[in-house]
Amino acid sequence: MAQVTSRSVQATQQTPTTPGKRPASWVRIVVYVFLIIFTITSVGPLIFTFISSFKTMGDVLAFPPTLIPHPIILSNYQVVFGNPLFLRWMLNSVIYAGGATVLNMLFSAMAGYALGRMNFPGKNLVFTFTLAVMMIPSAITLIPKFLIINNFHLANTYWALILPAMAQPFSVFIMVQFMKILPKELEESARIDGASRWRTFYQIILPQVKPALTAVVILTFQGAWNDFQWPLVALGTQNMYTLPLGLFFFKSTYYTQYNLLLAGSMFNTIPILILFFIFQRYFIEGAVASGVKG
């Protein structure tokens, strides 16, 4: 009994007191401060750009800058839409981003299923080469891609933009890593029921990998929508320019009218934000799950 009492006293003496918890509280405060600063520096310029797109030229250049436009004007967007090529640039970006997203999602899912669920000779070698391609800087492949596109007489067309982006190594990597964590009983049950390999893929496997597909869709659409380098090389006429490329020449026309430039830049940002906020839950799930399985 005495031993139990002495152990209880020792345990009580070793129990951390309130002053011992203060460093943890200070750590949390420091972390929150850094998170607040990071949020302000990340989101602040976007909010300021959106607000400034409703300002006059004088208000944009005013110092100190004002947060609320006075007066609020819509003529900036009217001038932007008044440009006869602006809507065409947006349409080109939609076709490029939409086509690349759909094809990349389809081929990446098929490649992910083959490399993650099937067994065939050389599978590991193919997957290793796929990962190795991710390490090659995109600038190195610009000239070879253009020579191939030009030899097929596809330069200055939508196919010149879409074909090089329809199967991306990083998307294949996400799909492979996600499909590896699925239980094999799914395919075994489908095989027992007489389902073919293709039917098993699109009716059993694809519904299980929605988070990974969403991550691929968002990343592909964002990359194609914001792409500037490849359209600059592959396209030659202004009516085929995508929105980022068109905004560059729009800037050269209105290079001193910052209110118009801010209004035009919002069209390159808002679609990505809308897409991300709609599918952010699936995007986070897919990004996390793809990194769990090594």
C-alpha positions in Angstrom: 0.0 0.0 0.0 2.9 2.3 0.9 4.5 1.6 -2.5 1.3 2.5 -4.3 1.0 5.8 -2.4 4.6 6.7 -3.1 4.2 6.0 -6.8 1.1 8.2 -6.9 3.0 11.0 -5.2 5.8 10.7 -7.7 3.4 10.6 -10.6 1.7 13.7 -9.2 5.1 15.5 -8.9 6.0 14.5 -12.5 2.7 15.8 -14.0 3.5 18.9 -16.1 2.1 22.1 -14.5 0.4 24.9 -16.3 3.6 27.0 -16.8 5.0 24.0 -18.7 2.3 24.4 -21.3 3.2 28.0 -22.2 5.7 27.2 -24.9 3.1 25.2 -26.8 0.7 28.1 -26.6 3.4 30.5 -27.9 4.2 28.1 -30.8 0.5 28.1 -31.8 0.4 31.9 -31.7 3.5 32.1 -33.9 2.1 29.6 -36.4 -1.2 31.5 -36.6 0.6 34.7 -37.2 2.6 33.2 -40.0 -0.6 31.7 -41.5 -2.3 35.1 -41.3 0.6 36.8 -43.0 0.8 34.1 -45.7 -3.0 34.4 -46.3 -2.8 38.2 -46.7 0.2 38.1 -49.0 -1.4 35.4 -51.1 -5.0 36.5 -51.3 -4.5 40.2 -50.9 -3.1 41.0 -54.4 -6.0 39.1 -56.0 -8.6 40.9 -54.0 -6.9 44.3 -54.7 -6.8 43.4 -58.4 -10.5 42.6 -58.5 -11.4 45.8 -56.7 -9.1 47.9 -58.8 -10.7 46.5 -62.0 -13.8 48.7 -61.1 -11.7 51.9 -60.6 -10.8 54.7 -62.9 -7.3 55.3 -64.1 -6.8 58.0 -61.5 -8.0 55.9 -58.6 -5.7 53.0 -59.6 -2.7 55.4 -59.5 -3.8 57.2 -56.4 -1.5 57.2 -53.4 -2.2 56.1 -50.8 -4.4 53.5 -52.6 -8.0 53.2 -51.7 -9.7 49.9 -51.0 -13.3 50.8 -52.1 -13.6 52.3 -55.6 -15.2 55.7 -55.7 -17.0 55.7 -58.1 -17.5 52.1 -59.1 -17.4 51.9 -62.9 -18.2 49.1 -65.3 -16.7 50.7 -68.4 -13.4 48.9 -68.0 -15.2 45.6 -68.7 -17.1 47.2 -71.5 -13.9 48.2 -73.2 -12.4 44.7 -72.7 -15.5 43.1 -74.3 -15.5 45.7 -77.0 -12.2 44.3 -78.3 -13.3 42.1 -81.3 -10.7 39.5 -80.6 -11.2 39.2 -76.8 -14.1 36.8 -76.9 -12.3 34.7 -79.6 -9.3 34.5 -77.3 -11.6 33.2 -74.5 -13.2 30.7 -76.8 -9.8 29.4 -77.9 -8.7 29.0 -74.3 -11.9 27.1 -73.5 -11.4 24.7 -76.5 -7.7 24.2 -75.6 -8.3 23.7 -71.8 -11.4 21.7 -72.3 -10.0 19.4 -75.0 -6.7 18.8 -73.1 -8.6 18.1 -69.9 -11.0 15.6 -71.3 -8.3 13.7 -73.3 -5.7 13.8 -70.5 -8.3 12.5 -68.0 -9.2 9.6 -70.3 -5.7 8.5 -71.3 -4.3 9.1 -67.8 -7.0 7.0 -66.2 -6.4 4.2 -68.8 -2.6 4.3 -68.3 -3.1 4.4 -64.5 -5.3 1.3 -64.7 -2.8 -0.5 -66.8 0.2 0.4 -64.7 -1.5 0.1 -61.3 -3.9 -2.8 -61.7 -2.6 -5.1 -64.5 0.5 -7.3 -64.7 2.5 -7.4 -67.9 6.2 -7.6 -68.9 8.0 -4.3 -68.6 5.3 -2.6 -66.5 7.8 -1.2 -64.0 10.1 0.0 -66.7 7.3 1.9 -68.4 6.3 3.5 -65.1 10.0 4.4 -64.4 10.3 6.1 -67.8 7.0 7.9 -67.2 8.4 9.3 -63.9 11.7 10.2 -65.7 9.8 12.3 -68.2 8.5 14.5 -65.4 12.1 15.5 -64.7 12.7 17.0 -68.2 12.2 20.8 -68.3 9.4 21.8 -70.7 11.6 24.3 -72.5 13.8 21.5 -73.8 10.9 19.9 -75.6 9.5 23.0 -77.2 11.5 22.7 -80.5 10.9 18.9 -80.9 7.2 19.3 -80.3 6.9 22.1 -82.8 8.9 20.2 -85.4 6.5 17.2 -85.0 3.4 19.4 -85.1 4.7 21.3 -88.1 5.5 18.1 -90.0 2.0 17.0 -89.6 0.7 20.4 -90.8 -1.0 21.1 -87.5 0.7 24.3 -86.6 -1.7 27.2 -85.8 -4.6 24.8 -85.1 -6.4 23.6 -82.0 -4.8 20.2 -82.4 -1.4 21.7 -82.1 -2.3 22.8 -78.6 -4.4 19.8 -77.5 -2.3 16.8 -78.7 0.9 17.5 -76.7 -1.2 17.9 -73.5 -3.5 14.9 -73.9 -1.3 12.5 -71.9 0.7 14.1 -69.1 3.1 12.1 -66.9 2.1 13.7 -63.6 -1.5 12.8 -64.2 -0.6 9.2 -64.9 1.4 9.2 -61.7 -1.6 10.4 -59.7 -3.9 7.8 -61.2 -1.4 5.0 -60.7 -0.8 5.8 -57.0 -4.6 6.1 -56.4 -5.5 2.9 -58.2 -2.9 0.9 -56.2 -4.8 1.4 -53.0 -8.0 0.0 -54.3 -8.8 -3.5 -53.1 -8.4 -6.3 -55.7 -11.7 -7.8 -54.6 -13.5 -5.3 -56.8 -12.0 -6.7 -60.0 -12.4 -10.3 -58.8 -16.1 -9.8 -58.2 -16.6 -8.2 -61.6 -14.7 -11.0 -63.2 -16.8 -13.6 -61.5 -20.0 -11.8 -62.8 -18.6 -12.0 -66.3 -17.6 -8.4 -66.8 -15.0 -7.7 -69.4 -11.8 -5.7 -68.7 -13.2 -2.6 -70.3 -16.5 -2.8 -68.4 -14.6 -3.4 -65.2 -12.6 -0.3 -65.9 -15.4 2.2 -66.6 -18.1 0.8 -64.4 -16.2 -0.5 -61.3 -12.8 1.3 -61.1 -13.6 4.8 -62.5 -16.4 5.5 -59.9 -13.9 4.7 -57.1 -11.3 7.1 -58.3 -13.3 10.3 -58.5 -11.0 12.3 -56.2 -8.0 11.4 -58.4 -9.9 12.3 -61.5 -10.9 15.6 -60.0 -7.3 16.4 -59.2 -6.3 15.6 -62.7 -9.1 17.7 -64.2 -8.2 20.8 -62.1 -4.4 20.5 -62.6 -4.8 20.0 -66.4 -7.4 22.7 -66.9 -5.3 25.1 -64.9 -2.1 24.3 -66.8 -3.8 24.6 -70.2 -5.8 27.8 -69.3 -2.7 29.6 -68.0 -0.3 28.2 -70.6 1.6 30.9 -72.4 4.9 29.4 -73.7 3.5 26.6 -75.9 0.7 28.7 -77.6 3.3 31.3 -78.3 5.4 28.8 -80.3 2.5 26.8 -81.9 0.2 29.7 -82.9 0.9 32.3 -85.6 -2.3 34.4 -86.0 -4.1 36.6 -83.5 -7.5 35.0 -84.1 -6.0 31.7 -82.8 -4.4 33.2 -79.7 -5.4 31.8 -76.3 -6.4 34.2 -73.5 -2.9 34.5 -71.8 -1.3 35.1 -75.2 -4.0 37.5 -76.2 -3.7 39.5 -72.9 0.0 40.0 -73.6 -0.8 41.8 -76.9 -3.8 43.4 -75.2 -1.2 44.8 -72.7 0.9 46.2 -75.6 -2.2 48.1 -76.8 -3.3 49.5 -73.4 0.1 49.5 -71.7 -0.6 52.7 -69.8 -4.3 52.1 -68.9 -3.8 49.8 -65.9 -7.5 49.7 -65.1 -8.2 48.0 -68.4 -5.3 45.6 -67.9 -6.6 44.7 -64.4 -10.1 44.1 -65.8 -8.7 41.9 -68.6 -6.6 39.8 -66.2 -9.6 38.9 -64.1 -10.9 36.7 -67.0 -7.7 34.7 -66.7 -8.2 34.1 -63.0 -11.9 33.7 -62.2 -12.5 30.4 -64.1 -9.7 28.7 -62.2 -11.0 29.9 -58.9 -14.5 28.8 -59.6 -13.4 25.4 -60.7 -11.2 24.9 -57.7 -13.8 26.0 -55.1 -16.4 23.7 -56.7 -14.2 20.6 -56.6 -11.7 21.5 -53.8 -12.8 18.6 -51.6 -12.2 16.0 -54.2 -8.9 17.7 -55.3 -7.5 17.6 -51.7 -8.6 13.9 -51.3 -7.0 12.9 -54.6 -3.7 14.8 -53.9 -3.4 13.3 -50.5 -4.3 9.7 -51.5 -2.0 9.7 -54.4 0.9 10.4 -52.1 0.0 7.8 -49.5 0.9 4.7 -51.5 4.6 4.7 -52.4 
